[in-house]
Amino acid sequence: MNANRIIDMIVRRVMRRLVNHGVDKGIDMASKVGRKPGQSDVENGPEADRQMRDATKRQNQSAKQMRQVSRQMRRFMKF
């Protein structure tokens, strides 16, 4: 390897880290827009637990329906 390739490799790695760090910070800042000061991003309490269980249940039902649809599609779509 020559020096030029080594320098390019190091510069690419540093730039990748800087860009990823900047994107992460930007996403964090954008997620805080519209939130009141002191308001956490995760609600605690029984209501939040119930909402999480309901969301998980809906997601599992949706996945089950998609599996059923894909099985039916395989039956009818023969190439």
Summary of the structure (lengths in Angstrom):
residues: 79
radius of gyration: 23.5
end to end distance: 49.3
largest distance: 61.6
contacts: 130
relative contact order: 0.05
helix: 76%
strand: 0%
